[in-house]
Amino acid sequence: MRKVWIRVAFMLGLAQLVGCASIEPWVKPYERNNLADPVMSLNRNPIAANYIHHVYQAREGARGAEGGAGGGCGCN
């Protein structure tokens, strides 16, 4: 019975790998217009998001300190 479960798990894993290996792009060129729509943006208000980004930079004392490794002092 255990061998059957191992085979089933192997077949499901193989099916998942084969499903992810498509050569065709997932998003067709004519569908990219829908993804570029402002409704799809993560920010509801880009001006406010830029202001918050500026505040984070000023608070950390360095540019780009909101997402990189290390602190604002330049150490890693």
C-alpha positions in Angstrom: 0.0 0.0 0.0 2.9 2.4 0.8 4.4 1.8 -2.7 1.1 2.9 -4.3 1.1 6.2 -2.3 4.7 6.8 -3.3 3.9 6.2 -7.0 0.8 8.5 -6.7 2.9 11.3 -5.1 5.6 10.9 -7.7 3.1 11.1 -10.6 1.5 14.2 -9.1 4.9 15.9 -8.7 5.8 15.0 -12.2 2.5 16.4 -13.5 3.1 19.6 -11.7 6.6 20.0 -13.2 5.4 19.3 -16.7 2.6 21.8 -16.3 5.1 24.5 -15.4 7.4 23.8 -18.3 5.3 25.4 -21.1 7.3 27.1 -23.8 4.5 29.6 -24.7 4.4 32.8 -22.7 1.5 32.9 -20.2 0.6 36.4 -21.0 0.0 37.1 -24.7 1.1 40.4 -26.1 -2.5 41.5 -26.6 -3.3 40.7 -23.0 -0.5 42.9 -21.6 -2.7 45.9 -22.1 -5.1 44.6 -19.4 -2.2 44.2 -17.0 -0.9 47.7 -17.7 -4.2 49.2 -16.6 -3.9 51.6 -13.6 -6.5 49.5 -11.8 -3.9 46.8 -11.5 -1.5 49.1 -9.7 -0.6 48.2 -6.1 -0.7 51.8 -5.1 -4.1 53.5 -4.9 -2.5 56.9 -4.7 1.0 57.1 -6.4 1.6 60.6 -5.1 1.1 59.6 -1.5 3.2 56.4 -2.1 6.1 58.6 -3.3 5.8 60.8 -0.3 5.9 57.8 2.1 8.9 56.5 0.1 10.7 59.9 0.7 9.8 59.9 4.4 11.4 56.4 4.7 14.5 57.6 3.0 14.8 60.6 5.2 14.2 58.6 8.4 16.8 56.0 7.5 19.4 58.7 6.5 20.2 56.9 3.2 18.7 56.5 -0.2 17.4 53.0 -1.0 17.4 51.9 2.6 13.8 50.6 2.5 14.5 47.3 0.8 18.2 46.4 0.8 20.3 44.4 3.1 22.0 46.2 5.9 21.3 49.5 7.6 21.6 53.1 6.7 25.2 53.3 7.8 26.5 51.3 4.8 27.4 48.1 6.7 26.2 44.7 5.4 
